[in-house]
Amino acid sequence: MIVLRGPINSPQAAILAGMVPGNTLQVAVDRTGAAPVLVVERTPGVRAGSLTMANYLSVITCIDRGFDYEATIMTINGGIYDVRIARV
Protein backbone atom coordinates (compact mmCIF):
# COMPACT_ATOMS: atom_id res chain seq x y z
CA MET A 1 0.00 0.00 0.00
CA ILE A 2 1.26 3.46 -0.92
CA VAL A 3 1.41 6.12 1.79
CA LEU A 4 2.91 9.51 0.94
CA ARG A 5 3.41 12.74 2.84
CA GLY A 6 4.03 16.26 1.59
CA PRO A 7 2.59 19.74 1.10
CA ILE A 8 -0.43 20.78 -0.91
CA ASN A 9 0.73 22.84 -3.90
CA SER A 10 -1.10 26.10 -4.59
CA PRO A 11 -3.45 25.67 -1.62
CA GLN A 12 -6.76 27.48 -2.09
CA ALA A 13 -7.26 29.42 1.15
CA ALA A 14 -10.99 29.97 0.65
CA ILE A 15 -11.59 26.24 0.17
CA LEU A 16 -9.30 25.16 3.01
CA ALA A 17 -10.63 27.77 5.46
CA GLY A 18 -11.67 26.23 8.75
CA MET A 19 -9.86 22.96 8.18
CA VAL A 20 -7.66 21.67 11.00
CA PRO A 21 -5.16 18.83 11.42
CA GLY A 22 -7.03 15.53 11.28
CA ASN A 23 -9.53 16.71 8.65
CA THR A 24 -9.53 14.81 5.36
CA LEU A 25 -9.71 15.74 1.71
CA GLN A 26 -10.52 13.55 -1.26
CA VAL A 27 -7.70 12.70 -3.66
CA ALA A 28 -8.60 12.77 -7.35
CA VAL A 29 -7.01 12.99 -10.79
CA ASP A 30 -7.60 16.04 -12.99
CA ARG A 31 -7.31 15.08 -16.64
CA THR A 32 -8.29 18.40 -18.22
CA GLY A 33 -4.71 19.32 -19.18
CA ALA A 34 -2.03 17.68 -21.28
CA ALA A 35 -0.90 15.49 -18.35
CA PRO A 36 -2.88 14.10 -15.41
CA VAL A 37 -2.60 16.06 -12.16
CA LEU A 38 -3.12 14.61 -8.68
CA VAL A 39 -5.40 16.98 -6.75
CA VAL A 40 -7.08 17.23 -3.36
CA GLU A 41 -10.72 18.27 -3.13
CA ARG A 42 -12.88 19.32 -0.21
CA THR A 43 -15.93 18.04 -2.12
CA PRO A 44 -15.98 16.45 -5.58
CA GLY A 45 -14.93 19.02 -8.16
CA VAL A 46 -13.88 21.67 -5.61
CA ARG A 47 -10.08 21.68 -5.87
CA ALA A 48 -8.14 22.65 -2.77
CA GLY A 49 -4.72 22.25 -4.44
CA SER A 50 -2.47 19.74 -6.17
CA LEU A 51 0.08 17.15 -5.05
CA THR A 52 3.50 16.42 -6.56
CA MET A 53 5.41 14.61 -3.83
CA ALA A 54 7.74 11.72 -4.73
CA ASN A 55 5.85 8.73 -6.20
CA TYR A 56 2.64 10.69 -6.79
CA LEU A 57 2.40 9.08 -10.24
CA SER A 58 1.97 5.71 -8.50
CA VAL A 59 -1.11 7.09 -6.74
CA ILE A 60 -2.54 8.19 -10.11
CA THR A 61 -2.00 4.63 -11.40
CA CYS A 62 -3.75 3.17 -8.35
CA ILE A 63 -6.70 5.56 -8.72
CA ASP A 64 -6.93 4.55 -12.40
CA ARG A 65 -7.17 0.93 -11.20
CA GLY A 66 -10.15 1.78 -9.01
CA PHE A 67 -8.57 2.45 -5.60
CA ASP A 68 -9.67 5.43 -3.51
CA TYR A 69 -7.25 7.70 -1.66
CA GLU A 70 -7.70 10.45 0.88
CA ALA A 71 -5.43 13.13 2.26
CA THR A 72 -5.33 13.74 6.00
CA ILE A 73 -4.11 17.16 7.08
CA MET A 74 -1.19 16.55 9.43
CA THR A 75 0.00 20.10 10.10
CA ILE A 76 -0.85 23.64 9.05
CA ASN A 77 1.90 26.24 9.28
CA GLY A 78 0.79 29.58 7.90
CA GLY A 79 -0.41 28.75 4.41
CA ILE A 80 1.42 25.43 4.21
CA TYR A 81 -0.79 22.35 4.54
CA ASP A 82 1.18 19.13 5.07
CA VAL A 83 -0.89 16.05 4.24
CA ARG A 84 -0.61 12.27 4.46
CA ILE A 85 -1.99 10.42 1.43
CA ALA A 86 -3.24 6.86 1.94
CA ARG A 87 -5.62 4.39 0.36
CA VAL A 88 -9.03 4.05 2.02
Buried (B, 14 or more C-beta within 10 A) or exposed (E): EBEBBBBBBEBBEEBBEEBEEEBBBBBBBBEEEEEBBBBBBBEEEEBBBBBEBEEBEEBBEBBEEEBEBBBBBEEBEEEEBBBBBBBE
